[in-house]
Amino acid sequence: MARLHTSELTIQEAAQLAGVSPDALRYYERIGLLAPVARSPGGHRQYTDLDLSWVDFLVQCREAGMGIQAMKHLSALHRDPRATSARLLVVFEAHLQQVETRLRRLAAHREILERKVAAYRKLEADQESIPRPHDPDKIAAQRSLREAFARPPEDV
């Protein structure tokens, strides 16, 4: 997120710019995802562009499905002057594998849903009633649906 200002921002302003709640900013600071934020003489948090840049990174990690523990690990590594890019790479590669696994599962779920949609569209087009598990008259229709779910949908 590009920022044109370099002034210090209140928690409300920072939250609005980052697209998170003030409570989220306090939480990120409390659990160590965000380094302690500078305070005004009155004790109010004062966020800088650097703080907001890091919050943007944290939001991206969360949107990518990264867990809090992995984010805490990344935050600690970024603050550790001895940390190497290789150590950061390990965290990102592990998360990438998790995302790829999740995508494969979602693709499998999508295929199942596509088959169900095709089968129920066929039922609707044929004006057949929905097969019910305990309706003896519908066993043949259930078998037909089961077969439809077992094979890939035909191209339209």
ABEGO torsion letter per residue (X at the ends): XBBABABBBBAAAAAAAAGBBAAAAAAAAAAGABBBBBBBAAGBBBBBAAAAAAAAAAAAAAAAGBBAAAAAAAAAAAABAABBAAAAAAAAAAAAAAAAAAAAAAAAAAAAAAAAAAAAAAAAAAGBBBBBAABAAAAAAAAAAAAAAABBBBBX
